[in-house]
Amino acid sequence: MNLNDDAILWSFLHFYHMDKANACMHCSPVKFSPLTFRLYEILLAGWVGEELGEMSEVGAHVDTYELDMGR
């Protein structure tokens, strides 16, 4: 990974954890934001090796619910 990829990874992790925290605040199952999904797709396209656990979790949510584009 280069420096730009690191920034994308940090951004992905920020929004991943923000989505998880918001779900906890509302006592509801997590629904990842469109931004989290987009960052996941960008990371996945250039990822080498085993995915991070956070990436696997977001990947498991792809196409399982309608995205809230207002987020």
N, C-alpha and C positions, 0 to 999 in steps of 0.2 A: 504494500500500500504506500502511496505517496502522501504528501502533506494534504493535498486536496481531498483524497479519499478519507483521511483521518477526520477532516472537518465534516464530511458527509456522515461518517460513522458517529461522531459526537452529536451531530444534529439528530440523527435517527434515534440514538439512545435518549436524548433529551425528550423528544416527542413521544417515544415509547413510554417512558416513565411518567410523563405528564398525562397521557391517556389512561394509564393504569391508576394514577392518583385520582383523576377525575371520576373514574368508575367507583373507586373506594368511597369518595366523598358522597356519591349518590347511591351507595349500596346497590350497585347494579353491575351486571357483567360488563367487562371491557368491550368497547367497540372502538377500534383504532380509527384515527382520523385519515382523511385522504392524503394529507401531507406525510403521515407516518408510512402509509402504503407506498407513496411515490418514492420516498427515501429508501425504503426497503427494496423496491424494484431497481433503483440505481445501484445500490450496494450489491445486490444479487448478480447483476450483470457483469460486475468486475471482480466478484469474490473468488478467492482461491482457497481451497481447503474446506474444512468443516464449518458450517454456519454456527454463529453464536446462538445461544438459547433464545435470546430475544428475537432474533431473525426468524428462527423456526416457529416461534409462537405467532408472530405477525403473518408468516406464510400460511399457517394453518387457518387463518381468518380470511384469506383472500377469497372473494366471491361467496362468502357465507351470509352476508347481509348487505343491504343497500347503503351506499356511502352517504353520509350527511354532508353535503357540499356547502352547508351554511357554517361549518366549523372552521 
